[in-house]
Amino acid sequence: MEFAIKAMAQAPEIRTVEPWQGGAKRPFGLKITFTSGAQIWSAITYTAAAGEKADEPEVPIEAEPPAEVPYPALLQSGKIPVRDAELYLAAALLNSSCPEITEAYGYSHGESPNMNPGLGVKFHNGSRIHMVFEHALRSGQTPGPRAFDLPEAV
């Protein structure tokens, strides 16, 4: 989580990245505030590498970090399309030059898109991070009681 906070905070269109707890189905995540004031609240879950045990320390594997990618345009008519935010946040992680990452991708942009927007990160050791978007808020809004009920744009 500390890595994601630092990596995403370096992206030009992101104002702040903060941890949060108490999500609907997942215990913690990140609150990402863009320079427009819009927010994405992303829950985080972890899938261990094959053979990895929860009671033992993770064994990271480092290799060539992914190539940097251009940040996609984020604002459209003054709003951030939630599904475009996936690619922007994935670019922030890819551009971190982290030697543990092999891939970062938006859920909505693959061959079989997920029901909920978010992003995934694959690591050289076979582990994965899943970051599903629980809330997407326009500037000044606060999360409502219904997680995953996201607007098209914020």
Buried (B, 14 or more C-beta within 10 A) or exposed (E): EEBBBEBBBEBEBBBEBEEBEEBEEBEEBBBBBBBBEBBBBBBBBEBBBEEBEEEEEBEEBEEEBBEEEEBEEBBEEEBBBBBBBBBBBBBBBBBBEBBBBBBBBBBBBEEEEBEBBBBBBBBBBBBBBBBBBBBBBBEEBEBEEEBBEBEEBB
